[in-house]
Amino acid sequence: VYRGLKKITVRKIENDFLVIEYADSDKLYIPVNSLDRIQRYLGPEGYVPKIDRMGGSSWEAVKEKVKKSVREYAEELVSIYAAREALERKSFAPPDRIYEEFCSTFEFEETPDQVKAIEDVHLDMDDGKPMDRLICGDAGFGKTEVAIRSAFRAVMDGKQVAVLVPTTILAEQHYQTFSRRFNDFPVRVEVLNRFKSTAEQKKIIQELKSQKVDIIVGTHRLLQKDVEFKDLGLVIIDEEQRFGVSHKEKLKKMRTLVDVLTLSATPIPRTLHLSLIGIRDLSIINTPPEDRVSIKTYVLEFDEDAIKTAIENELARQGQVFFVHDRVRSIYSIARLIQSLVPQARVGVVHGQMKPAEIEKAMAQFVRQECDVLVCTTIIGSGLDIPTANTIIINRAEKFGLAQLYQIRGRVGRSNQEAFAYLLLPRGAMLSREAMKRLQVIKEFSEPGSGFRIAYNDLEIRGGGNLLGISQSGHISAVGYELYTELMEKTVREIKGEKTAEEESMPEIQLGISAFIPEEYVQDVHHRLVLYKRISLAENEEDIDQIRSELQDCYGKPPQSVDNLLQVINIRNYLKPLKGKKMGYDGKYLYIFFLNTSPVDPAK
């Protein structure tokens, strides 16, 4: 556990040390020029890692276990990729005039990331090998349009398309989106879900076999044996991580037979993306649509007048409202309160203890705009895309984590309409500093896509876990995100036969001089720590010069002790390729120890 920076004088020389506390209150003092040897632990929100004993073996055992699992997982990924590379299929017909006409009916301006993702998919479809691409991006950033264009190209080439989603309500939503986009073109879209009667389902399945249906949207119902296609060419999977194990096995087999495009709303860390290049085709959409308006966010005490006004304002512009109340016990009394405050509103209720069919019915009514205010638990946390819902009221907001607040708030602001979020607190509540900080951050970061900055820890780690599967999520928690990514990158390179950098220990430099950043030069302890980390990670003289220049600009001419620190890192970087182990000065002699593998001959 990090316990701060501490100034320590050793042999009359003053320096800064980072204090790390182990189990049993044992402390380790790390010189600030060695901060490259430590990493900040990044784990899922709310997860507290076990603290090890200093010098104990449990940490090494955990690391070895994770390494073994990472290797097995990476080998499986590489083998799936290799098997797919060995397959061949006829390329899809190239985009033509009708395709361009279809694209021109898109009502928004494509973002640069969207354009790049569309190009990536086109290249995959031009290739003679089946596509297996994952499109990642924040909710409402245009992943569905990328999928729709690939579906259009497949259908124009005489192929059928299956759109597979985890819930009935998402199936209904995608069905509406696809139907709307294909409305002016000779493409038939159908949906297969529980809202269809048995007779309707049977008819659709028959028409799939005879290719009277071009695009079918559905839940795992599409994976059942009675569903057959005449010429299936593309499968689009939305939020694959939400499917069960048996369904995932079927999807894995499917990947070797047809083109697969997977969509995920959870941000994938760029570092993990880079480490998987060559074994998983990824496209990342980070940029929000240009006309996407920020969500105006207010933090206030529970107030009936404020709730009434917020709902009436939204209804006045023909919009809809989410009211999030995460307590099933009192959810119906809240719904009754809202009904009494706004009698003209059609109020619906959804929570996790309802029967699946009841949940689907209530959600579908909201999607179809047959309900004005949906009083719900966090069950609406992801997946729903309702452009007409632009006000969200979150009760007891102090109870939610930062990432959770961000994702729930993201249910609104999905169109060019201005959106509002009201975070309600109990009257007279005494909040913890952490809760206040969370609410302040969520209020400040209201821009579209700020989730990538706001909840760096939780969303990125969950993104990594979702991409890699449940088993790997546990290992990310065990060793932290940075180390996990490092292990994954190294393992993938080894399996692919690429050269990996040897684990080299940095030379130890002990020159008996003060080499630190004085408090009077950089007063903020957090800024000092960030600077120490940057300096210790500098790899060459150019990096050092850049840091020196930035220090000069921000804080003025660096004092001697800062210059000393920069020089120590410079010397360390010169010694590293020469396999220097240690350099020291005892007041009389300067000495350097080299490793046996050093190219330097000490005798010369």
ROLUM-433584 format. One record per residue (C-alpha): x, y, z. Coordinates in steps of 0.2 Angstrom, whole numbers, padded with zeros to 4 digits, always signed. Layout:
% residues N
XYZ;...
//
This chain:
% residues 604
+0000+0000+0000;+0007+0017-0005;+0010+0028+0011;+0017+0044+0003;+0034+0052+0000;+0047+0053+0014;+0063+0064+0015;+0077+0053+0022;+0095+0058+0026;+0108+0045+0023;+0126+0049+0026;+0122+0067+0027;+0114+0066+0009;+0095+0071+0008;+0084+0062-0004;+0065+0057-0007;+0059+0039-0005;+0042+0032-0009;+0035+0022+0006;+0027+0005+0003;+0018-0004+0017;+0017-0023+0017;+0007-0034+0029;+0011-0033+0047;+0015-0014+0045;+0032-0018+0037;+0039-0004+0026;+0050-0003+0011;+0058+0013+0006;+0061+0015-0013;+0073+0028-0020;+0064+0040-0032;+0076+0036-0046;+0069+0018-0045;+0051+0021-0048;+0051+0011-0064;+0051-0004-0053;+0034-0001-0046;+0016-0001-0054;+0000+0006-0048;-0012-0007-0045;-0028-0005-0056;-0042-0017-0051;-0061-0017-0053;-0070-0003-0043;-0073-0009-0025;-0061-0024-0026;-0048-0024-0012;-0032-0034-0016;-0024-0045-0003;-0008-0037+0005;+0007-0048+0005;+0021-0050+0018;+0037-0042+0013;+0049-0056+0006;+0034-0068+0006;+0032-0081-0008;+0013-0079-0011;+0014-0064-0023;+0026-0075-0034;+0014-0089-0033;-0001-0078-0039;+0010-0071-0053;+0015-0089-0059;-0003-0094-0059;-0008-0079-0069;+0006-0082-0081;+0001-0100-0084;-0017-0095-0087;-0012-0081-0099;-0002-0093-0109;-0016-0106-0111;-0028-0092-0116;-0016-0084-0128;-0012-0101-0136;-0031-0104-0138;-0033-0087-0146;-0019-0089-0158;-0025-0107-0163;-0042-0100-0167;-0035-0086-0177;-0023-0098-0187;-0038-0110-0191;-0047-0095-0198;-0033-0090-0208;-0032-0107-0216;-0050-0105-0222;-0055-0098-0238;-0071-0090-0245;-0077-0080-0260;-0075-0061-0257;-0091-0051-0256;-0096-0041-0271;-0088-0023-0270;-0098-0008-0264;-0108-0001-0279;-0119+0014-0283;-0133+0007-0273;-0122+0005-0258;-0117+0023-0259;-0135+0028-0261;-0139+0018-0245;-0125+0027-0236;-0131+0044-0241;-0148+0040-0232;-0138+0040-0215;-0145+0055-0205;-0129+0059-0196;-0111+0064-0201;-0099+0049-0199;-0085+0052-0186;-0067+0049-0191;-0067+0033-0180;-0083+0027-0188;-0076+0029-0205;-0060+0019-0200;-0071+0005-0193;-0082+0004-0209;-0065+0004-0220;-0059-0010-0208;-0075-0020-0211;-0074-0017-0230;-0056-0024-0231;-0061-0039-0221;-0076-0042-0233;-0064-0040-0248;-0052-0053-0241;-0053-0071-0246;-0054-0077-0227;-0069-0076-0215;-0071-0060-0205;-0070-0060-0186;-0069-0042-0181;-0074-0034-0164;-0080-0016-0164;-0079-0007-0148;-0085+0010-0142;-0095+0020-0130;-0114+0019-0131;-0121+0029-0145;-0105+0031-0154;-0112+0023-0170;-0107+0005-0169;-0124-0001-0176;-0122+0009-0192;-0105+0000-0195;-0115-0016-0193;-0129-0010-0204;-0118-0006-0219;-0109-0023-0218;-0126-0031-0218;-0132-0021-0233;-0116-0026-0243;-0119-0044-0238;-0137-0044-0243;-0133-0035-0260;-0121-0050-0263;-0136-0062-0261;-0132-0068-0243;-0143-0068-0227;-0138-0059-0211;-0142-0064-0193;-0141-0051-0179;-0139-0059-0163;-0143-0050-0146;-0143-0056-0128;-0161-0049-0123;-0178-0049-0131;-0179-0030-0128;-0163-0027-0138;-0169-0038-0152;-0185-0027-0153;-0174-0011-0153;-0162-0017-0166;-0176-0024-0177;-0184-0006-0177;-0167+0002-0181;-0163-0010-0195;-0181-0009-0202;-0180+0010-0202;-0163+0010-0211;-0168-0003-0224;-0186+0004-0227;-0182+0012-0244;-0173-0003-0251;-0178-0021-0257;-0172-0029-0240;-0184-0039-0229;-0180-0038-0210;-0188-0049-0197;-0187-0052-0179;-0188-0068-0169;-0192-0066-0151;-0205-0071-0137;-0216-0056-0143;-0220-0067-0159;-0233-0080-0157;-0228-0099-0161;-0237-0098-0178;-0228-0081-0182;-0211-0089-0177;-0214-0105-0188;-0218-0094-0203;-0202-0083-0201;-0192-0099-0199;-0199-0106-0215;-0196-0090-0224;-0178-0090-0218;-0175-0107-0226;-0182-0101-0243;-0172-0084-0241;-0188-0074-0242;-0180-0065-0226;-0164-0056-0229;-0160-0050-0211;-0166-0059-0195;-0164-0051-0178;-0166-0062-0163;-0160-0068-0146;-0151-0085-0143;-0167-0092-0151;-0158-0090-0168;-0145-0103-0162;-0158-0117-0160;-0158-0132-0171;-0175-0128-0180;-0168-0111-0187;-0160-0114-0204;-0154-0102-0217;-0153-0105-0236;-0137-0094-0238;-0130-0086-0221;-0116-0075-0225;-0114-0064-0210;-0118-0065-0191;-0118-0048-0181;-0117-0051-0162;-0121-0037-0150;-0113-0038-0132;-0107-0056-0134;-0100-0056-0116;-0119-0056-0110;-0122-0073-0118;-0121-0090-0108;-0107-0102-0109;-0116-0115-0121;-0121-0101-0132;-0103-0094-0133;-0098-0112-0138;-0110-0112-0153;-0104-0094-0157;-0086-0101-0157;-0090-0114-0170;-0099-0102-0180;-0084-0091-0182;-0076-0104-0193;-0091-0105-0205;-0096-0087-0208;-0091-0069-0207;-0093-0063-0189;-0094-0045-0183;-0096-0042-0164;-0101-0026-0156;-0096-0021-0138;-0101-0005-0129;-0088-0007-0116;-0072+0002-0119;-0057-0009-0123;-0041-0002-0116;-0029+0003-0131;-0014-0005-0123;-0024-0022-0123;-0029-0019-0140;-0011-0017-0146;-0006-0032-0137;-0019-0042-0146;-0015-0036-0164;-0012-0051-0175;-0024-0063-0165;-0040-0052-0163;-0046-0040-0176;-0052-0024-0167;-0059-0007-0172;-0061+0006-0158;-0073+0020-0160;-0068+0034-0147;-0076+0049-0155;-0094+0055-0151;-0105+0060-0165;-0103+0079-0169;-0120+0085-0164;-0120+0075-0148;-0124+0087-0134;-0117+0086-0117;-0128+0080-0103;-0132+0094-0090;-0130+0086-0073;-0137+0093-0057;-0134+0087-0039;-0148+0091-0027;-0157+0085-0012;-0173+0075-0014;-0186+0088-0018;-0204+0084-0025;-0206+0101-0034;-0189+0098-0043;-0194+0080-0048;-0211+0087-0054;-0203+0101-0064;-0190+0090-0072;-0203+0077-0078;-0215+0090-0084;-0202+0099-0094;-0197+0083-0103;-0215+0078-0107;-0218+0095-0114;-0205+0092-0128;-0213+0074-0131;-0199+0066-0122;-0197+0052-0110;-0190+0050-0092;-0180+0037-0083;-0182+0037-0064;-0168+0026-0056;-0173+0019-0039;-0162+0004-0034;-0173-0002-0020;-0186-0015-0025;-0194-0014-0008;-0200+0004-0011;-0200+0005-0030;-0219+0005-0031;-0222+0018-0018;-0210+0029-0028;-0220+0026-0044;-0236+0031-0035;-0227+0047-0029;-0223+0051-0047;-0240+0047-0053;-0247+0059-0040;-0235+0073-0044;-0238+0071-0063;-0255+0064-0066;-0255+0065-0085;-0239+0054-0086;-0240+0035-0090;-0229+0027-0077;-0221+0010-0079;-0210+0000-0067;-0196-0012-0070;-0185-0022-0058;-0174-0038-0058;-0187-0048-0047;-0200-0047-0060;-0203-0061-0072;-0193-0060-0088;-0209-0058-0098;-0215-0044-0087;-0198-0035-0089;-0199-0037-0107;-0216-0031-0109;-0213-0015-0098;-0197-0011-0107;-0205-0014-0124;-0219-0001-0120;-0205+0011-0115;-0196+0008-0132;-0212+0010-0141;-0216+0027-0132;-0232+0019-0124;-0224+0024-0107;-0218+0041-0102;-0209+0038-0085;-0200+0022-0082;-0196+0019-0063;-0183+0006-0063;-0168-0001-0054;-0150-0002-0062;-0157-0016-0074;-0157-0002-0087;-0138+0000-0085;-0133-0005-0102;-0139-0009-0119;-0155+0002-0121;-0154+0016-0134;-0169+0027-0133;-0166+0044-0142;-0183+0051-0135;-0178+0048-0117;-0167+0063-0112;-0170+0066-0094;-0164+0054-0080;-0167+0056-0062;-0156+0045-0051;-0162+0043-0033;-0149+0040-0019;-0135+0044-0031;-0122+0043-0017;-0124+0024-0016;-0117+0022-0034;-0099+0019-0040;-0092+0031-0052;-0092+0019-0067;-0110+0014-0063;-0116+0032-0062;-0108+0036-0079;-0116+0021-0087;-0133+0024-0080;-0132+0042-0085;-0127+0037-0102;-0145+0030-0105;-0150+0048-0110;-0141+0060-0122;-0142+0048-0136;-0148+0061-0149;-0145+0079-0153;-0158+0084-0140;-0151+0092-0124;-0151+0079-0110;-0153+0082-0091;-0147+0071-0077;-0153+0074-0059;-0143+0066-0045;-0154+0065-0030;-0147+0064-0012;-0157+0061+0004;-0162+0077+0013;-0148+0083+0026;-0137+0068+0021;-0119+0068+0028;-0109+0061+0013;-0092+0054+0014;-0078+0063+0005;-0077+0049-0008;-0096+0050-0012;-0094+0069-0014;-0079+0067-0025;-0088+0054-0036;-0103+0066-0038;-0092+0081-0042;-0082+0071-0055;-0098+0065-0064;-0105+0082-0064;-0089+0090-0071;-0087+0076-0085;-0103+0078-0094;-0095+0078-0112;-0100+0063-0123;-0086+0050-0122;-0079+0056-0106;-0081+0039-0099;-0064+0035-0106;-0057+0048-0093;-0070+0047-0080;-0069+0029-0075;-0052+0024-0081;-0051+0010-0068;-0067+0001-0069;-0073+0003-0087;-0056-0001-0094;-0053-0016-0083;-0071-0022-0086;-0068-0019-0104;-0052-0030-0103;-0062-0044-0094;-0076-0043-0106;-0065-0045-0121;-0055-0059-0113;-0069-0068-0104;-0074-0071-0086;-0059-0082-0082;-0047-0068-0087;-0056-0055-0077;-0052-0064-0061;-0033-0064-0065;-0034-0045-0070;-0040-0043-0052;-0027-0054-0045;-0011-0045-0052;-0019-0028-0058;-0022-0022-0075;-0005-0015-0080;+0005-0031-0075;-0009-0042-0083;-0007-0032-0100;+0012-0034-0099;+0011-0053-0097;-0002-0055-0111;+0009-0044-0123;+0025-0054-0119;+0016-0071-0120;+0007-0067-0137;+0024-0061-0144;+0033-0077-0138;+0019-0088-0146;+0020-0079-0162;+0039-0082-0162;+0043-0063-0161;+0058-0057-0151;+0053-0051-0134;+0064-0039-0123;+0073-0048-0110;+0068-0044-0092;+0083-0033-0088;+0086-0025-0071;+0090-0007-0071;+0108-0002-0065;+0108+0004-0047;+0116+0022-0046;+0123+0027-0029;+0133+0043-0032;+0131+0050-0014;+0122+0066-0020;+0105+0074-0017;+0094+0069-0032;+0076+0074-0029;+0063+0087-0032;+0062+0099-0017;+0045+0103-0010;+0048+0122-0012;+0051+0119-0031;+0035+0108-0034;+0023+0110-0020;+0010+0097-0024;+0015+0080-0018;+0004+0072-0032;+0013+0082-0045;+0030+0077-0038;+0025+0059-0038;+0019+0060-0056;+0035+0068-0061;+0046+0055-0052;+0037+0042-0061;+0040+0050-0078;+0058+0054-0075;+0061+0036-0069;+0053+0029-0085;+0063+0041-0097;+0072+0030-0109;+0085+0041-0118;+0093+0059-0117;+0079+0065-0128;+0066+0061-0115;+0076+0069-0101;+0078+0085-0111;+0059+0085-0114;+0056+0084-0096;+0069+0097-0091;+0061+0109-0104;+0043+0106-0096;+0050+0109-0079;+0058+0125-0084;+0041+0131-0092;+0030+0126-0077;+0041+0129-0062;+0056+0139-0067;+0075+0134-0068;+0077+0117-0060;+0088+0117-0044;+0104+0107-0043;+0095+0092-0034;+0083+0091-0049;+0097+0092-0062;+0106+0078-0052;+0091+0067-0053;+0090+0069-0072;+0108+0066-0074;+0107+0050-0063;+0093+0043-0075;+0104+0048-0090;+0119+0038-0083;+0107+0023-0079;+0101+0023-0097;+0119+0023-0104;+0124+0009-0093;+0109-0002-0096;+0113-0008-0114;+0131-0011-0108;+0124-0023-0094;+0130-0012-0080;+0124-0019-0063;+0129-0005-0051;+0138+0012-0051;+0144+0020-0035;+0156+0034-0028;+0164+0031-0011;+0171+0049-0010;+0187+0043-0017;+0184+0031-0031;+0170+0029-0045;+0167+0011-0048;+0155+0001-0060;+0150-0017-0059;+0145-0026-0075;+0135-0042-0077;+0144-0057-0084;+0134-0055-0100;+0141-0037-0103;+0149-0033-0119;+0162-0022-0109;+0178-0030-0105;+0183-0023-0088;+0201-0028-0091;+0202-0016-0105;
//
